[in-house]
């Protein structure tokens, strides 16, 4: 693998010299800005879909154009939409996760 990496680097170097360009320009240059996203939508006791929607709307009002939300809670449990986790886990069903994703998409699409 190390030999392949060395060859890859050498080929990019040759291409840059032939084109008389630095490698970063060959692969697309750079941006002066980066896109950011909010991270939220976490479960909590008594936090329903209305609160979730308000949270996502709040991120949009702050200027975010995307939100990363966590779905699922316990990977050891089967992916069964009708299977509820223990109450103390604050987890929801797969169907409820899909509703949360739908709400987030709706809010983001309305704001963008």
C-alpha positions in Angstrom: 0.0 0.0 0.0 2.8 2.4 0.8 4.3 1.8 -2.6 1.0 2.5 -4.3 0.8 5.8 -2.3 4.2 6.8 -3.5 3.3 6.1 -7.1 0.1 8.0 -6.7 1.9 11.1 -5.3 4.6 10.9 -8.0 1.9 10.8 -10.8 0.1 13.8 -9.3 3.5 15.6 -9.1 4.2 14.8 -12.8 0.8 16.0 -13.9 1.2 19.2 -12.0 4.5 19.9 -13.6 3.2 19.2 -17.1 0.2 21.4 -16.5 2.4 24.0 -14.7 -0.2 24.0 -11.8 -0.1 23.1 -8.1 -1.8 19.9 -7.3 -4.5 21.6 -5.2 -5.6 23.4 -8.3 -5.6 20.2 -10.3 -8.0 18.6 -7.8 -10.4 21.5 -7.7 -8.7 24.3 -5.9 -10.1 25.5 -2.5 -13.1 27.3 -1.1 -13.0 30.5 1.0 -16.0 29.3 3.0 -17.2 26.0 4.4 -20.7 24.7 4.9 -21.8 24.1 8.5 -24.7 22.2 9.9 -26.4 22.0 13.3 -26.4 18.8 15.2 -29.5 18.1 17.2 -32.9 16.4 17.4 -31.8 14.2 20.3 -34.4 12.3 22.2 -35.5 13.4 25.7 -38.2 12.4 28.1 -41.4 14.1 27.1 -39.9 15.6 23.9 -42.4 15.0 21.2 -42.6 15.7 17.5 -43.8 19.3 18.0 -40.8 20.1 20.1 -38.5 18.4 17.5 -40.0 20.6 14.7 -39.5 23.7 16.8 -35.9 22.8 17.4 -35.2 22.2 13.7 -36.9 25.6 12.9 -34.7 27.2 15.4 -31.6 26.0 13.7 -32.9 27.3 10.4 -33.6 30.7 12.0 -30.0 30.7 13.2 -28.8 30.4 9.6 -28.1 26.7 9.3 -29.1 25.1 6.0 -28.7 21.5 7.2 -29.2 19.5 10.4 -27.6 16.2 11.4 -30.0 14.3 13.5 -29.4 11.0 15.4 -31.8 8.2 14.6 -31.9 4.9 16.4 -30.5 4.2 19.8 -29.7 0.6 20.4 -28.1 -1.3 17.5 -28.5 -4.6 19.4 -32.3 -4.4 19.1 -34.0 -5.6 15.9 -35.0 -3.0 13.3 -38.7 -3.5 13.9 -41.0 -0.4 13.6 -43.4 -1.9 16.1 -40.8 -2.8 18.8 -40.6 -0.2 21.6 -37.5 0.1 23.7 -37.6 0.3 27.5 -39.1 3.6 28.7 -35.9 4.7 30.4 -33.9 4.5 27.1 -35.9 7.4 25.5 -35.6 5.6 22.2 -38.4 5.6 19.7 -39.5 3.2 17.0 -38.1 3.2 13.5 -41.5 4.6 12.3 -41.1 7.5 14.8 -37.5 8.0 13.5 -38.8 8.2 10.0 -41.4 10.8 11.1 -38.6 12.9 12.6 -36.6 12.7 9.4 -39.7 13.8 7.4 -40.3 16.8 9.7 -36.7 17.9 9.5 -36.7 17.6 5.7 -39.9 19.6 5.5 -38.6 22.4 7.7 -35.2 22.6 5.9 -36.8 22.5 2.4 -39.2 25.4 3.4 -36.3 27.5 4.6 -33.9 26.8 1.7 
